[in-house]
Amino acid sequence: MKYLMVILALVLLLPGCLDEIELKNQSFDTKAVVIQGKLVQGSPAVVEVSIQRIGDYSGSEVATYIGSAKVSLWNAAGASIELEEVNSKRFYQAIIPSNHPTFKVQTGQAYHIQVTLLDGRQYESEPEVLLPNPELEKMDFQLADLALPDKKGFITTSTYLRFWVNTALKTVNSSEKSKLRWELNAVYRLTDNAKKICYNIEPQRVEKVFIFDGAAFNLNRLDTFYLADLKLDHRFAEGFYLTILQESLTPAAYSYWNQVKLLAERSGNMFEAPAAKITSNIKSSTDPQEAAYGYFYATTQDTLRRYVNPAQVGSPTNYCPQPPQPRIGPTICDNCLLQTGSSLTKPTFWIE
């Protein structure tokens, strides 16, 4: 189970946000490879792939980034494009302009990746069709007092912002209802004691997977469909942005994310089915018996953002300054850049 949870943590994070552990001159008892990535249609289209090795070291599972690999994206016609290694972000990437002379990213077409490691091992994903995405029409929130478990597991009643979306389930000229996935990312502003202003990026939590199978319900659209409940706290004191990205998924990709969701939400009670290996569409080309993990898929995305003005939610108290109390070392109120994901650069979309 612990081994699966390490893999779960990897597959839920975006390639650019993966944490890596580098161990020099060490060997692992096991060396499972995890390859994850996706192709996103756009102007330009972007494909990102992360390659990690999971191994047991001194009784603990750790992940190491695998560099210097050859990674390529292929379409059904046999055209390919090479991905470049982005060392600073620990993944492989290709940016494909819409007017690329030899490689087109189009809905209805199938794509897969090939990976060759320095030791000669090769991996390949199964083809994934790029499906059109219904329009993400609106997102908003409402305030509500909810009784939910706190960090210690106790049920407490607090005020939350309940973010919801409106979206069609069918694309234009299609009778098929879509299978959807959403990614949520937040940015909030925090001013420290030195009046330095930081913008703190808060990515989607590992255990949160937001998906919906349109074909499983007698609905043609979703209206006021709640995705996330965010506790009203200091994050909303100086300005807050929530970004929602909506993705279209093939049945195979939806099945993968549904398995990830079920594993992430396991409570460990006696009635749950035993944990099983998450389905992967990554196979070893050099050793059919080798277990490979992860998933590669192609998708289109639609994006909406919602700014929350502090006055809209009762002007919560600023986090800084903090009341005097014994502390060891500086805090984010001494330097707001100490918080993970903080930057002094205002996001380009930040408009109040």
C-alpha positions as a LaTeX table, in Angstrom:
\begin{tabular}{lrrr}
\hline
Residue & $x$ (\AA) & $y$ (\AA) & $z$ (\AA) \\
\hline
Met1 & 0.00 & 0.00 & 0.00 \\
Lys2 & 2.81 & 2.44 & 0.86 \\
Tyr3 & 4.42 & 1.72 & $-2.51$ \\
Leu4 & 1.15 & 2.58 & $-4.25$ \\
Met5 & 0.79 & 5.80 & $-2.28$ \\
Val6 & 4.23 & 6.97 & $-3.47$ \\
Ile7 & 3.12 & 6.35 & $-7.04$ \\
Leu8 & $-0.16$ & 8.13 & $-6.31$ \\
Ala9 & 1.72 & 11.21 & $-5.11$ \\
Leu10 & 3.69 & 11.23 & $-8.35$ \\
Val11 & 0.80 & 10.78 & $-10.77$ \\
Leu12 & $-1.32$ & 13.48 & $-9.15$ \\
Leu13 & 1.28 & 16.21 & $-9.40$ \\
Leu14 & 1.95 & 18.20 & $-12.52$ \\
Pro15 & 5.30 & 17.38 & $-14.14$ \\
Gly16 & 6.68 & 20.81 & $-13.27$ \\
Cys17 & 5.72 & 20.41 & $-9.60$ \\
Leu18 & 7.21 & 17.01 & $-8.88$ \\
Asp19 & 9.53 & 16.72 & $-5.93$ \\
Glu20 & 12.68 & 14.76 & $-6.63$ \\
Ile21 & 15.27 & 13.13 & $-4.42$ \\
Glu22 & 18.78 & 12.68 & $-5.79$ \\
Leu23 & 20.88 & 9.97 & $-4.18$ \\
Lys24 & 24.45 & 9.66 & $-5.37$ \\
Asn25 & 26.07 & 6.23 & $-5.74$ \\
Gln26 & 23.18 & 4.39 & $-4.11$ \\
Ser27 & 21.31 & 1.32 & $-5.30$ \\
Phe28 & 17.68 & 0.32 & $-4.82$ \\
Asp29 & 16.16 & $-3.07$ & $-4.13$ \\
Thr30 & 13.47 & $-2.29$ & $-6.71$ \\
Lys31 & 13.56 & 0.06 & $-9.70$ \\
Ala32 & 10.07 & 0.68 & $-10.98$ \\
Val33 & 9.83 & 3.38 & $-13.63$ \\
Val34 & 7.01 & 5.94 & $-13.51$ \\
Ile35 & 6.33 & 7.88 & $-16.72$ \\
Gln36 & 3.60 & 10.50 & $-16.66$ \\
Gly37 & 2.63 & 13.28 & $-18.98$ \\
Lys38 & 0.10 & 14.80 & $-21.30$ \\
Leu39 & $-0.32$ & 16.65 & $-24.54$ \\
Val40 & $-2.49$ & 19.77 & $-24.32$ \\
Gln41 & $-3.90$ & 21.22 & $-27.53$ \\
Gly42 & $-3.60$ & 24.97 & $-27.86$ \\
Ser43 & $-1.84$ & 27.83 & $-29.61$ \\
Pro44 & 0.78 & 26.58 & $-29.09$ \\
Ala45 & 0.22 & 22.98 & $-28.02$ \\
Val46 & 2.40 & 21.78 & $-25.15$ \\
Val47 & 3.54 & 18.26 & $-24.27$ \\
Glu48 & 5.28 & 17.54 & $-20.96$ \\
Val49 & 6.62 & 14.21 & $-19.71$ \\
Ser50 & 8.18 & 13.34 & $-16.36$ \\
Ile51 & 10.26 & 10.20 & $-15.81$ \\
Gln52 & 10.95 & 8.98 & $-12.29$ \\
Arg53 & 12.32 & 5.83 & $-10.69$ \\
Ile54 & 10.66 & 4.50 & $-7.54$ \\
Gly55 & 12.87 & 2.37 & $-5.35$ \\
Asp56 & 13.19 & 1.02 & $-1.84$ \\
Tyr57 & 16.11 & 2.57 & 0.02 \\
Ser58 & 16.70 & 1.73 & 3.69 \\
Gly59 & 13.08 & 0.66 & 4.11 \\
Ser60 & 11.55 & 3.77 & 2.52 \\
Glu61 & 10.24 & 4.37 & $-0.98$ \\
Val62 & 11.86 & 7.35 & $-2.69$ \\
Ala63 & 11.61 & 8.85 & $-6.16$ \\
Thr64 & 14.54 & 9.95 & $-8.30$ \\
Tyr65 & 14.31 & 12.01 & $-11.45$ \\
Ile66 & 15.66 & 10.27 & $-14.56$ \\
Gly67 & 17.51 & 12.62 & $-16.86$ \\
Ser68 & 19.29 & 12.35 & $-20.21$ \\
Ala69 & 16.50 & 10.24 & $-21.73$ \\
Lys70 & 15.31 & 10.47 & $-25.30$ \\
Val71 & 11.60 & 11.32 & $-25.37$ \\
Ser72 & 9.46 & 11.76 & $-28.48$ \\
Leu73 & 5.80 & 12.37 & $-29.29$ \\
Trp74 & 4.24 & 10.48 & $-32.19$ \\
Asn75 & 0.99 & 10.72 & $-34.13$ \\
Ala76 & $-0.90$ & 7.98 & $-35.95$ \\
Ala77 & 0.62 & 8.99 & $-39.30$ \\
Gly78 & 4.13 & 8.23 & $-38.05$ \\
Ala79 & 5.30 & 11.82 & $-37.62$ \\
Ser80 & 7.23 & 12.62 & $-34.46$ \\
Ile81 & 8.68 & 15.49 & $-32.52$ \\
Glu82 & 11.47 & 15.39 & $-29.94$ \\
Leu83 & 11.03 & 16.69 & $-26.41$ \\
Glu84 & 13.80 & 18.71 & $-24.80$ \\
Glu85 & 14.91 & 18.17 & $-21.23$ \\
Val86 & 14.13 & 21.11 & $-18.96$ \\
Asn87 & 16.63 & 20.53 & $-16.17$ \\
Ser88 & 15.38 & 23.34 & $-13.97$ \\
Lys89 & 11.90 & 21.80 & $-13.85$ \\
Arg90 & 12.87 & 18.14 & $-14.03$ \\
Phe91 & 10.74 & 17.19 & $-17.01$ \\
Tyr92 & 10.81 & 16.93 & $-20.80$ \\
Gln93 & 8.86 & 19.38 & $-22.92$ \\
Ala94 & 8.02 & 20.35 & $-26.48$ \\
Ile95 & 6.12 & 23.48 & $-27.51$ \\
Ile96 & 4.35 & 22.90 & $-30.82$ \\
Pro97 & 3.09 & 25.98 & $-32.72$ \\
Ser98 & $-0.15$ & 25.63 & $-34.65$ \\
Asn99 & 1.74 & 26.29 & $-37.91$ \\
His100 & 4.38 & 23.61 & $-37.31$ \\
Pro101 & 5.36 & 22.34 & $-40.76$ \\
Thr102 & 5.43 & 18.60 & $-40.01$ \\
Phe103 & 3.49 & 17.95 & $-36.79$ \\
Lys104 & $-0.13$ & 18.93 & $-36.23$ \\
Val105 & $-2.06$ & 18.64 & $-32.96$ \\
Gln106 & $-5.71$ & 18.10 & $-33.86$ \\
Thr107 & $-8.82$ & 16.71 & $-32.21$ \\
Gly108 & $-9.77$ & 13.24 & $-33.39$ \\
Gln109 & $-6.13$ & 12.24 & $-33.85$ \\
Ala110 & $-4.23$ & 9.73 & $-31.69$ \\
Tyr111 & $-0.88$ & 10.41 & $-30.03$ \\
His112 & 1.63 & 8.41 & $-28.01$ \\
Ile113 & 5.12 & 8.82 & $-26.58$ \\
Gln114 & 8.31 & 6.80 & $-26.80$ \\
Val115 & 11.02 & 6.94 & $-24.13$ \\
Thr116 & 14.57 & 5.56 & $-24.31$ \\
Leu117 & 16.74 & 5.64 & $-21.18$ \\
Leu118 & 20.52 & 5.91 & $-21.17$ \\
Asp119 & 20.85 & 2.20 & $-20.36$ \\
Gly120 & 18.92 & 1.30 & $-23.52$ \\
Arg121 & 15.59 & 0.43 & $-21.91$ \\
Gln122 & 12.65 & 1.62 & $-23.99$ \\
Tyr123 & 9.05 & 2.42 & $-23.09$ \\
Glu124 & 6.01 & 3.34 & $-25.14$ \\
Ser125 & 2.52 & 4.52 & $-24.29$ \\
Glu126 & $-0.63$ & 3.28 & $-25.95$ \\
Pro127 & $-2.26$ & 5.74 & $-28.41$ \\
Glu128 & $-4.64$ & 8.27 & $-26.85$ \\
Val129 & $-7.18$ & 10.16 & $-28.96$ \\
Leu130 & $-7.41$ & 13.92 & $-28.50$ \\
Leu131 & $-11.07$ & 14.71 & $-27.87$ \\
Pro132 & $-12.84$ & 18.08 & $-28.09$ \\
Asn133 & $-13.78$ & 19.77 & $-24.82$ \\
Pro134 & $-17.20$ & 21.22 & $-23.92$ \\
Glu135 & $-17.15$ & 24.91 & $-23.09$ \\
Leu136 & $-16.53$ & 25.76 & $-19.45$ \\
Glu137 & $-19.17$ & 28.47 & $-19.28$ \\
Lys138 & $-18.98$ & 29.93 & $-15.79$ \\
Met139 & $-17.43$ & 29.54 & $-12.37$ \\
Asp140 & $-18.36$ & 31.29 & $-9.13$ \\
Phe141 & $-18.69$ & 30.69 & $-5.41$ \\
Gln142 & $-21.08$ & 31.03 & $-2.52$ \\
Leu143 & $-20.45$ & 31.24 & 1.20 \\
Ala144 & $-21.70$ & 28.42 & 3.40 \\
Asp145 & $-21.23$ & 27.17 & 6.95 \\
Leu146 & $-20.17$ & 23.52 & 6.67 \\
Ala147 & $-19.44$ & 20.84 & 9.27 \\
Leu148 & $-16.26$ & 19.18 & 7.98 \\
Pro149 & $-13.28$ & 17.38 & 9.59 \\
Asp150 & $-10.37$ & 19.60 & 10.57 \\
Lys151 & $-6.66$ & 18.68 & 10.29 \\
Lys152 & $-6.95$ & 16.49 & 13.40 \\
Gly153 & $-10.06$ & 14.69 & 12.13 \\
Phe154 & $-12.55$ & 16.44 & 14.43 \\
Ile155 & $-15.79$ & 17.72 & 12.93 \\
Thr156 & $-16.01$ & 21.49 & 13.22 \\
Thr157 & $-18.34$ & 24.04 & 11.66 \\
Ser158 & $-16.63$ & 26.84 & 9.75 \\
Thr159 & $-17.37$ & 29.19 & 6.87 \\
Tyr160 & $-16.27$ & 27.97 & 3.44 \\
Leu161 & $-16.26$ & 29.28 & $-0.10$ \\
Arg162 & $-17.99$ & 26.68 & $-2.27$ \\
Phe163 & $-16.69$ & 27.04 & $-5.83$ \\
Trp164 & $-18.89$ & 25.72 & $-8.64$ \\
Val165 & $-18.95$ & 25.53 & $-12.43$ \\
Asn166 & $-21.46$ & 25.55 & $-15.24$ \\
Thr167 & $-20.52$ & 23.50 & $-18.29$ \\
Ala168 & $-22.11$ & 21.68 & $-21.18$ \\
Leu169 & $-21.48$ & 17.93 & $-21.37$ \\
Lys170 & $-21.70$ & 17.73 & $-25.15$ \\
Thr171 & $-19.44$ & 19.45 & $-27.64$ \\
Val172 & $-20.76$ & 21.19 & $-30.74$ \\
Asn173 & $-22.09$ & 18.74 & $-33.36$ \\
Ser174 & $-21.63$ & 15.75 & $-31.05$ \\
Ser175 & $-24.25$ & 13.50 & $-29.45$ \\
Glu176 & $-21.71$ & 11.91 & $-27.09$ \\
Lys177 & $-21.45$ & 13.22 & $-23.55$ \\
Ser178 & $-17.95$ & 13.96 & $-22.34$ \\
Lys179 & $-15.90$ & 12.55 & $-19.51$ \\
Leu180 & $-14.34$ & 15.49 & $-17.71$ \\
Arg181 & $-11.50$ & 16.23 & $-15.33$ \\
Trp182 & $-10.78$ & 19.50 & $-13.54$ \\
Glu183 & $-7.55$ & 20.93 & $-12.17$ \\
Leu184 & $-7.74$ & 23.67 & $-9.51$ \\
Asn185 & $-4.92$ & 26.05 & $-8.62$ \\
Ala186 & $-5.03$ & 29.03 & $-6.29$ \\
Val187 & $-2.93$ & 32.18 & $-5.90$ \\
Tyr188 & $-3.30$ & 34.55 & $-2.97$ \\
Arg189 & $-1.51$ & 37.71 & $-1.91$ \\
Leu190 & 0.32 & 38.08 & 1.41 \\
Thr191 & 2.18 & 41.14 & 2.73 \\
Asp192 & 4.94 & 40.54 & 5.30 \\
Asn193 & 6.11 & 42.79 & 8.12 \\
Ala194 & 8.56 & 44.57 & 5.79 \\
Lys195 & 5.64 & 45.43 & 3.48 \\
Lys196 & 6.97 & 43.05 & 0.86 \\
Ile197 & 4.11 & 41.63 & $-1.24$ \\
Cys198 & 4.19 & 37.96 & $-2.22$ \\
Tyr199 & 1.91 & 35.98 & $-4.48$ \\
Asn200 & 1.61 & 32.46 & $-3.11$ \\
Ile201 & 0.80 & 29.61 & $-5.49$ \\
Glu202 & $-1.23$ & 26.85 & $-3.86$ \\
Pro203 & $-1.49$ & 23.80 & $-6.15$ \\
Gln204 & $-4.23$ & 21.20 & $-6.02$ \\
Arg205 & $-3.86$ & 18.86 & $-3.06$ \\
Val206 & $-2.54$ & 15.40 & $-3.85$ \\
Glu207 & $-5.59$ & 13.55 & $-2.55$ \\
Lys208 & $-8.08$ & 15.63 & $-4.55$ \\
Val209 & $-9.22$ & 14.30 & $-7.93$ \\
Phe210 & $-12.14$ & 16.03 & $-9.68$ \\
Ile211 & $-13.77$ & 14.00 & $-12.47$ \\
Phe212 & $-17.26$ & 13.48 & $-13.92$ \\
Asp213 & $-18.56$ & 10.83 & $-16.35$ \\
Gly214 & $-21.22$ & 12.56 & $-18.44$ \\
Ala215 & $-22.33$ & 9.25 & $-19.99$ \\
Ala216 & $-23.26$ & 7.85 & $-16.56$ \\
Phe217 & $-25.96$ & 10.42 & $-15.86$ \\
Asn218 & $-29.17$ & 11.57 & $-17.53$ \\
Leu219 & $-27.89$ & 15.12 & $-17.87$ \\
Asn220 & $-26.88$ & 17.24 & $-20.84$ \\
Arg221 & $-25.08$ & 19.85 & $-18.77$ \\
Leu222 & $-23.85$ & 20.66 & $-15.27$ \\
Asp223 & $-25.14$ & 23.74 & $-13.51$ \\
Thr224 & $-23.85$ & 24.93 & $-10.12$ \\
Phe225 & $-21.71$ & 21.79 & $-9.94$ \\
Tyr226 & $-19.64$ & 22.09 & $-6.76$ \\
Leu227 & $-15.96$ & 21.26 & $-7.15$ \\
Ala228 & $-14.18$ & 22.57 & $-4.07$ \\
Asp229 & $-14.86$ & 23.88 & $-0.58$ \\
Leu230 & $-12.14$ & 26.26 & 0.62 \\
Lys231 & $-12.13$ & 27.40 & 4.22 \\
Leu232 & $-12.47$ & 31.14 & 4.67 \\
Asp233 & $-9.17$ & 32.22 & 6.23 \\
His234 & $-6.22$ & 34.59 & 5.76 \\
Arg235 & $-5.77$ & 33.48 & 2.15 \\
Phe236 & $-8.74$ & 35.69 & 1.25 \\
Ala237 & $-7.56$ & 38.73 & 3.23 \\
Glu238 & $-5.57$ & 40.48 & 0.48 \\
Gly239 & $-6.96$ & 39.04 & $-2.74$ \\
Phe240 & $-7.37$ & 35.50 & $-4.04$ \\
Tyr241 & $-7.60$ & 33.90 & $-7.49$ \\
Leu242 & $-8.86$ & 30.41 & $-8.25$ \\
Thr243 & $-8.07$ & 28.92 & $-11.65$ \\
Ile244 & $-10.10$ & 25.97 & $-12.97$ \\
Leu245 & $-8.94$ & 23.99 & $-15.99$ \\
Gln246 & $-11.39$ & 21.59 & $-17.59$ \\
Glu247 & $-10.08$ & 18.61 & $-19.58$ \\
Ser248 & $-11.77$ & 16.11 & $-21.87$ \\
Leu249 & $-10.83$ & 12.46 & $-21.31$ \\
Thr250 & $-11.05$ & 9.27 & $-23.31$ \\
Pro251 & $-12.74$ & 6.29 & $-21.58$ \\
Ala252 & $-9.30$ & 4.81 & $-20.86$ \\
Ala253 & $-7.94$ & 8.06 & $-19.39$ \\
Tyr254 & $-11.10$ & 8.50 & $-17.33$ \\
Ser255 & $-10.72$ & 4.94 & $-15.98$ \\
Tyr256 & $-7.14$ & 5.76 & $-14.98$ \\
Trp257 & $-8.10$ & 8.93 & $-13.11$ \\
Asn258 & $-11.04$ & 7.17 & $-11.48$ \\
Gln259 & $-8.68$ & 4.53 & $-10.09$ \\
Val260 & $-6.38$ & 7.29 & $-8.83$ \\
Lys261 & $-9.38$ & 8.97 & $-7.17$ \\
Leu262 & $-10.50$ & 5.74 & $-5.48$ \\
Leu263 & $-7.01$ & 5.11 & $-4.12$ \\
Ala264 & $-6.63$ & 8.72 & $-2.96$ \\
Glu265 & $-9.92$ & 8.60 & $-1.08$ \\
Arg266 & $-9.32$ & 5.30 & 0.68 \\
Ser267 & $-10.18$ & 5.61 & 4.36 \\
Gly268 & $-8.74$ & 2.25 & 5.38 \\
Asn269 & $-11.98$ & 0.85 & 6.77 \\
Met270 & $-12.63$ & $-2.89$ & 6.83 \\
Phe271 & $-15.17$ & $-2.82$ & 4.00 \\
Glu272 & $-12.88$ & $-1.35$ & 1.36 \\
Ala273 & $-11.48$ & $-3.56$ & $-1.34$ \\
Pro274 & $-7.71$ & $-4.19$ & $-1.16$ \\
Ala275 & $-5.55$ & $-1.67$ & $-2.95$ \\
Ala276 & $-4.53$ & $-2.75$ & $-6.45$ \\
Lys277 & $-2.08$ & $-1.52$ & $-9.04$ \\
Ile278 & $-3.36$ & 1.52 & $-10.91$ \\
Thr279 & $-3.84$ & 0.83 & $-14.60$ \\
Ser280 & $-1.00$ & 2.14 & $-16.75$ \\
Asn281 & $-0.83$ & 2.66 & $-20.51$ \\
Ile282 & 2.99 & 2.65 & $-20.35$ \\
Lys283 & 4.67 & $-0.57$ & $-21.49$ \\
Ser284 & 8.29 & $-1.66$ & $-21.72$ \\
Ser285 & 9.37 & $-2.30$ & $-25.30$ \\
Thr286 & 12.54 & $-4.12$ & $-24.27$ \\
Asp287 & 11.18 & $-6.29$ & $-21.45$ \\
Pro288 & 7.45 & $-7.18$ & $-21.59$ \\
Gln289 & 7.69 & $-8.59$ & $-18.05$ \\
Glu290 & 8.84 & $-5.28$ & $-16.56$ \\
Ala291 & 6.15 & $-3.36$ & $-14.67$ \\
Ala292 & 5.93 & 0.27 & $-15.70$ \\
Tyr293 & 3.68 & 2.84 & $-14.05$ \\
Gly294 & 2.07 & 6.13 & $-14.97$ \\
Tyr295 & $-0.07$ & 7.38 & $-17.81$ \\
Phe296 & 0.16 & 9.55 & $-20.90$ \\
Tyr297 & $-2.89$ & 11.16 & $-22.45$ \\
Ala298 & $-3.88$ & 13.92 & $-24.86$ \\
Thr299 & $-6.49$ & 16.52 & $-24.05$ \\
Thr300 & $-7.93$ & 19.93 & $-24.75$ \\
Gln301 & $-8.38$ & 22.41 & $-21.92$ \\
Asp302 & $-10.75$ & 25.24 & $-21.17$ \\
Thr303 & $-9.82$ & 27.71 & $-18.44$ \\
Leu304 & $-11.72$ & 30.10 & $-16.18$ \\
Arg305 & $-10.47$ & 32.25 & $-13.31$ \\
Arg306 & $-12.34$ & 33.91 & $-10.46$ \\
Tyr307 & $-10.98$ & 36.76 & $-8.37$ \\
Val308 & $-12.28$ & 36.99 & $-4.80$ \\
Asn309 & $-12.20$ & 40.51 & $-3.42$ \\
Pro310 & $-11.69$ & 40.59 & 0.37 \\
Ala311 & $-14.77$ & 42.81 & 0.75 \\
Gln312 & $-16.91$ & 40.09 & $-0.85$ \\
Val313 & $-16.14$ & 37.66 & 1.96 \\
Gly314 & $-16.21$ & 39.91 & 5.00 \\
Ser315 & $-12.62$ & 41.23 & 4.85 \\
Pro316 & $-10.80$ & 38.45 & 6.77 \\
Thr317 & $-7.92$ & 39.39 & 9.07 \\
Asn318 & $-4.48$ & 39.61 & 7.49 \\
Tyr319 & $-2.02$ & 36.86 & 8.41 \\
Cys320 & 0.75 & 39.35 & 9.23 \\
Pro321 & 1.80 & 40.70 & 11.64 \\
Gln322 & 1.54 & 37.74 & 14.02 \\
Pro323 & 1.19 & 38.16 & 17.80 \\
Pro324 & 4.55 & 37.99 & 19.62 \\
Gln325 & 5.43 & 34.45 & 20.69 \\
Pro326 & 8.59 & 32.32 & 21.01 \\
Arg327 & 9.80 & 31.15 & 17.58 \\
Ile328 & 12.86 & 29.45 & 16.19 \\
Gly329 & 14.06 & 31.20 & 13.07 \\
Pro330 & 12.28 & 33.63 & 10.73 \\
Thr331 & 8.66 & 33.17 & 9.67 \\
Ile332 & 6.79 & 34.09 & 6.48 \\
Cys333 & 5.83 & 37.33 & 8.22 \\
Asp334 & 9.54 & 38.16 & 8.44 \\
Asn335 & 10.01 & 37.20 & 4.80 \\
Cys336 & 7.00 & 36.10 & 2.76 \\
Leu337 & 9.30 & 34.41 & 0.24 \\
Leu338 & 9.96 & 31.68 & 2.82 \\
Gln339 & 6.62 & 30.14 & 1.96 \\
Thr340 & 6.85 & 27.44 & $-0.71$ \\
Gly341 & 5.50 & 28.66 & $-4.03$ \\
Ser342 & 5.87 & 32.36 & $-3.23$ \\
Ser343 & 6.99 & 34.97 & $-5.73$ \\
Leu344 & 7.29 & 38.77 & $-5.82$ \\
Thr345 & 6.07 & 38.72 & $-9.42$ \\
Lys346 & 2.38 & 39.43 & $-9.85$ \\
Pro347 & 0.71 & 36.84 & $-12.13$ \\
Thr348 & $-0.12$ & 38.22 & $-15.58$ \\
Phe349 & $-3.81$ & 37.40 & $-15.06$ \\
Trp350 & $-4.05$ & 39.25 & $-11.73$ \\
Ile351 & $-6.62$ & 42.01 & $-12.33$ \\
Glu352 & $-8.69$ & 43.42 & $-9.49$ \\
\hline
\end{tabular}
